[in-house]
Amino acid sequence: MIMTNVCNAGSIHDIPIGRGKRLNLGRDHFAIFRETFGHFYVFADEVPGEPLAVSSGIIHGDKIELGDGHIVDLHTGRFDDSNFIVRSFNTWVENGFILFALTHFAASLG
C-alpha cells in the first residue's frame, strides 16, 4: 500500500533565493531550496559518507554546490555525476506556503 502525506515546509519568504534550509520532521531531515526564478526544490538532507548535508549548499545555475566542493544536480538530484541520487520530492506552492509530497510504502495486513 502506498501512503502519501502532504508536508508544509513553511512560508516562501523563509527560504532565501539561491540558498538551502534544513527542515526536520521527526527523524526525517529535508533540504529546501529556492532558485532564482522562484521555483522550490525539496531533497532528503543526507549524502551517505559525507559530513555536509545538502541543505548547506548554494545554488549555482542548475547545480547545488556543497561546502566541500561536491555538486548535486538541482533537477535530478544526481550527486557528483555518480550513480548516487539524492531523493527528491514533488514540490509546489499554495497560498504562499511550500508543500511537498512524502510517499511511504506500507505493508498491508489484510
C-alpha positions in Angstrom: 0.0 0.0 0.0 1.3 3.5 -0.9 0.5 6.3 1.5 1.2 10.0 0.6 1.3 12.8 3.1 1.5 16.5 2.2 4.1 18.3 4.2 4.2 22.0 4.8 7.8 23.3 4.6 6.8 26.9 5.7 6.4 30.2 4.0 8.0 31.0 0.7 9.6 34.0 2.4 11.5 31.8 4.8 13.8 30.5 2.1 16.3 32.9 0.6 16.9 32.8 -3.1 19.8 30.6 -4.0 20.2 29.1 -0.5 19.1 26.0 1.3 17.3 25.5 4.6 17.0 22.4 6.7 13.6 21.1 7.8 13.4 18.5 10.5 10.2 16.4 10.6 10.6 13.8 13.3 13.6 11.6 12.3 13.5 12.8 8.7 15.6 15.7 7.5 14.9 17.7 4.3 16.7 20.4 2.3 14.6 23.1 0.8 15.9 25.3 -2.0 14.6 28.4 -3.8 16.2 29.0 -7.1 16.5 32.4 -8.8 13.2 32.2 -10.7 11.2 31.3 -7.6 10.9 27.5 -8.1 11.3 25.4 -4.9 13.0 22.0 -4.6 13.0 19.6 -1.7 15.6 16.8 -1.2 16.4 14.3 1.5 19.0 16.2 3.5 21.6 13.4 3.5 24.6 12.3 1.5 25.9 8.9 2.6 29.5 9.1 3.7 29.7 12.9 3.6 29.9 15.2 6.6 27.9 18.0 5.0 24.2 18.0 4.5 22.6 19.0 1.1 20.9 22.0 2.9 24.4 23.5 3.4 24.7 24.1 -0.3 24.3 27.1 -2.5 22.6 27.1 -5.9 24.8 28.0 -8.9 22.8 27.7 -12.1 21.2 24.3 -12.1 23.6 22.8 -9.5 23.8 22.8 -5.7 27.4 23.3 -4.6 28.2 21.9 -1.2 30.8 23.5 1.0 33.3 20.7 0.3 33.0 21.1 -3.5 30.6 18.3 -4.2 27.8 19.0 -6.6 24.1 17.9 -6.6 22.1 18.4 -9.8 19.1 20.6 -8.9 16.7 18.9 -11.3 17.7 15.2 -10.9 19.4 15.0 -7.5 22.4 13.2 -9.1 25.4 13.6 -6.8 28.7 14.4 -8.5 27.8 12.8 -11.8 27.8 9.4 -10.0 25.2 6.7 -9.7 24.0 8.1 -6.3 20.9 10.2 -6.5 19.7 12.3 -3.6 16.0 11.6 -3.0 13.8 14.5 -4.3 10.1 15.2 -3.6 7.3 16.7 -5.7 7.1 20.3 -4.5 4.5 23.1 -5.1 3.4 26.4 -3.7 -0.1 27.0 -2.4 -1.3 30.2 -0.7 2.3 31.3 0.0 3.4 28.0 1.6 5.9 25.4 0.2 4.3 22.0 0.1 5.8 18.6 -0.8 4.5 15.1 -1.1 6.1 12.5 1.2 5.3 9.0 0.0 5.7 5.9 2.2 5.3 2.3 1.3 3.4 0.3 4.0 2.7 -3.4 4.3 -0.9 -4.4 4.0 -2.0 -6.7 6.9 -5.3 -7.7 5.2 
